[in-house]
């Protein structure tokens, strides 16, 4: 199981939200590059980088931060937040971004996302599914849909999808533990998909339980910033 620390950006700063609520924002650090280097120095390989301004606006906003982290660290970055155009996809891949998370666009324009997977390769993309009670939320979790998670995953798995990152909004930023039943259900229904768990991870025990389920990766955010999980412990993990 891959350990994937998270950096969420608003206004160029490193922040965390609670349950996706922009009104419940806490700034943890002023310099995301500094945080990324700390992850790298702790021998972590991966980074989940989210442009929350971009998610809200529907286009990538914090290019400077992306370029800095990509250019000045060796982390394998998966990026998400407002990616809506072919030009943005190409810019991100040219920068060397490891994978691109696609969420809202996949829901609203599935044919475009399928086209990107066909053109650039499915290994370069992660279907980012943010769910509230099994239904998918989009546009920075500000807009509800009637689309069920399993239907969304099924639609794209048939077209070659390899990776899905699923965030349970009710647990995200709460440090109450991940929604294990959600990931069990996904793994059982889609055994070939590489499932990345996100939301609620608060302890090494949570990570052990996710590892037991055999998810591909676990995204950790607030637990690191609140010192519930130390970077040195992740190295051992």
Secondary structure as GFF3:
##gff-version 3
##sequence-region A 1 237
A	DSSP	beta_strand	2	10	.	.	.	ID=ss1
A	DSSP	beta_strand	13	18	.	.	.	ID=ss2
A	DSSP	beta_strand	21	29	.	.	.	ID=ss3
A	DSSP	alpha_helix	32	41	.	.	.	ID=ss4
A	DSSP	beta_strand	46	51	.	.	.	ID=ss5
A	DSSP	alpha_helix	52	57	.	.	.	ID=ss6
A	DSSP	alpha_helix	63	72	.	.	.	ID=ss7
A	DSSP	beta_strand	76	80	.	.	.	ID=ss8
A	DSSP	alpha_helix	86	95	.	.	.	ID=ss9
A	DSSP	beta_strand	99	102	.	.	.	ID=ss10
A	DSSP	alpha_helix	104	108	.	.	.	ID=ss11
A	DSSP	alpha_helix	110	120	.	.	.	ID=ss12
A	DSSP	three_ten_helix	122	124	.	.	.	ID=ss13
A	DSSP	beta_strand	125	132	.	.	.	ID=ss14
A	DSSP	beta_strand	135	138	.	.	.	ID=ss15
A	DSSP	beta_strand	143	148	.	.	.	ID=ss16
A	DSSP	alpha_helix	149	157	.	.	.	ID=ss17
A	DSSP	beta_strand	163	168	.	.	.	ID=ss18
A	DSSP	alpha_helix	180	189	.	.	.	ID=ss19
A	DSSP	beta_strand	194	198	.	.	.	ID=ss20
A	DSSP	alpha_helix	204	213	.	.	.	ID=ss21
A	DSSP	beta_strand	217	220	.	.	.	ID=ss22
A	DSSP	alpha_helix	222	225	.	.	.	ID=ss23
A	DSSP	alpha_helix	231	236	.	.	.	ID=ss24
###
